[in-house]
Amino acid sequence: MTHITDLPVNDAGNGWTNILAPRVARPSLSGDVTCDWLVIGAGFAGLAAARRLSENNPEHRVVIVDACRVGDGASARNSGFVIDLPHNVGTDLDNLDMQRRSLRLARAAVKQLENTVQTNAIDCQWSHRGQYMAAASDKGEAVLDGFSAGLDALGEPYQEVSAHDLKSAIGTGYYRRAIFTPGTILMQPAALVRGVADALPETVELYENTPVTGSQFGSPHQFATPAGAIRARQVLLAVNGFAPAFNILKGRIFSLQLLASMTRALSQGELAELGCKPDWGVVPALPFGGPTMRLTQDRRLVMRSVFSYRHSRRVSADQYQKAKTLQAQQIQARFAALPKGIIEHTWAGSITLSQNFAPGFGKQADGVYSAVCQNGVGVTKGTISGILAADMASRRDNPLIADMEALGVPNRLPPRPFLDLGIAAKLKWWVHGSRVDG
Ligand SMILES: Cc1cc2nc3c(=O)[nH]c(=O)nc-3n(C[C@H](O)[C@H](O)[C@H](O)COP(=O)(O)OP(=O)(O)OC[C@H]3O[C@@H](n4cnc5c(N)ncnc54)[C@H](O)[C@@H]3O)c2cc1C
């Protein structure tokens, strides 16, 4: 049996979770279990997969386990953008077919999530607000020009937004201009992922606080957890960046840590002074430039602006402090009328990438499927990859599987320590090149 020692460790600072009422976690696994399907990981990918497996195979026993509580992992730590457009619109006008496939996949995920939110009345600030991609420099404006050319080529709707109109929308004159795209949905990620877990069909057994600490693929597949063994006919890995610990996609995917901060709720007076819409979302034109920003429906600003790479995924106390200081400065630079010292929560979370931005999707061995490596857009990509991996494993025909497969498979990465040095250098280069926009 392969021992799994690379297990998730989450800090306790996640503002999205901390501002919600406490939730009673489902019990951890105690005793041995034999099941038809085991899903490992209960983020957006795993939850979507477990639901779909149960729909596809109503007579089968479907078990899903997570090392932590639902709402502890990256699915609850993100910026809450449910993004429909592929990240590379405008960078590759010769590859529109791939972008159309990505759009179809993302929109199918949005539809599924919206249906779950509506059917189960999940209270997660689900909001059809769209998003602004904003630029504060020549370099950023050049990215906007490419973005609008890409949207034109795809026939996707958007609006050019002047500095004046953007100030009316988001309350700051910091940016030169923006492009508004209407398809993005904004939400409270911890509330959404908890809601999706609580809405799982009763036939799905969810065990929280149940790390898989050993795995042996075979017939049946066998897994160890601290208080019980699991035997499963088929397994679907939805552990994102932890897949290599299971010897899946080893040397092909890697994780970056992102740091984010959330303020206290602004007063009605402070909000009136900003004079903006009741909620909005802004992404920077240069991805490593300024912050990704939200104003939430409960009047909090959320800033995400720091990337870090360490193979261990460890984030030092100094990095948290530096991120909080930077994000406080970024708030002041944009909203000078707000008082200082309003940040209440600072946290880190992981995104998992491949060098060629391909997903870690599909059949990995007999009875072993994966829905990992969401390349930073896991709300939609995680959801759809979970659904499609479940369909592929259940042999259910779904034309979207071809779209997903067309996105390719993760390239092999250079070995460590070259990988570590390469990522660190590239990150430095990107961040440096984007500084003008920040
Ligand atoms: C700060 C930040 C901002 C982001 N903003 C956005 C955004 O606005 N929009 C967007 O789409 N994406 C965003 N992302 C990315 C997004 O959060 C991720 O892509 C998404 O959460 C991935 O979902 P997932 O289900 O694949 O993986 P995860 O949510 O990481 O779930 C994997 C689960 O596997 C579990 N696990 C791992 N190992 C084991 C084991 N051995 N045993 C049992 N369980 C295990 C983990 O505990 C975890 O819960 C952001 C990420 C961060 C950190």
The ligand as a Gaussian input file, in Angstrom:
#p B3LYP/6-31G(d) Opt

LIG

0 1
 C       -7.517000      32.694000      -2.857000
 C       -8.085000      31.919000      -4.008000
 C       -8.931000      32.544000      -4.927000
 C       -9.508000      31.810000      -5.968000
 N      -10.453000      32.408000      -6.734000
 C      -11.183000      31.655000      -7.594000
 C      -12.334000      32.195000      -8.228000
 O      -12.727000      33.330000      -7.981000
 N      -13.008000      31.402000      -9.110000
 C      -12.609000      30.109000      -9.358000
 O      -13.249000      29.430000     -10.177000
 N      -11.564000      29.555000      -8.729000
 C      -10.853000      30.290000      -7.840000
 N       -9.831000      29.713000      -7.143000
 C       -9.497000      28.299000      -7.409000
 C      -10.532000      27.338000      -6.815000
 O      -10.759000      27.598000      -5.465000
 C      -10.022000      25.905000      -6.982000
 O       -9.683000      25.710000      -8.331000
 C      -11.120000      24.909000      -6.606000
 O      -11.427000      25.027000      -5.256000
 C      -10.680000      23.491000      -6.929000
 O      -11.755000      22.644000      -6.562000
 P      -11.486000      21.101000      -6.377000
 O      -12.745000      20.488000      -5.903000
 O      -10.839000      20.558000      -7.577000
 O      -10.349000      21.030000      -5.236000
 P      -10.385000      21.422000      -3.688000
 O      -11.386000      22.438000      -3.394000
 O       -8.969000      21.692000      -3.328000
 O      -10.850000      20.057000      -3.025000
 C       -9.979000      18.954000      -2.897000
 C      -10.322000      18.283000      -1.577000
 O       -9.531000      17.101000      -1.462000
 C       -9.279000      16.884000      -0.109000
 N       -8.129000      15.974000       0.030000
 C       -6.868000      16.140000      -0.395000
 N       -6.112000      15.063000      -0.056000
 C       -6.933000      14.192000       0.576000
 C       -6.748000      12.899000       1.173000
 N       -5.552000      12.286000       1.169000
 N       -7.818000      12.304000       1.759000
 C       -9.038000      12.890000       1.760000
 N       -9.261000      14.122000       1.218000
 C       -8.221000      14.763000       0.633000
 C       -8.990000      18.295000       0.429000
 O       -9.188000      18.384000       1.822000
 C       -9.970000      19.144000      -0.369000
 O      -11.153000      19.436000       0.347000
 C       -9.198000      30.425000      -6.124000
 C       -8.340000      29.804000      -5.216000
 C       -7.787000      30.523000      -4.171000
 C       -6.908000      29.819000      -3.201000

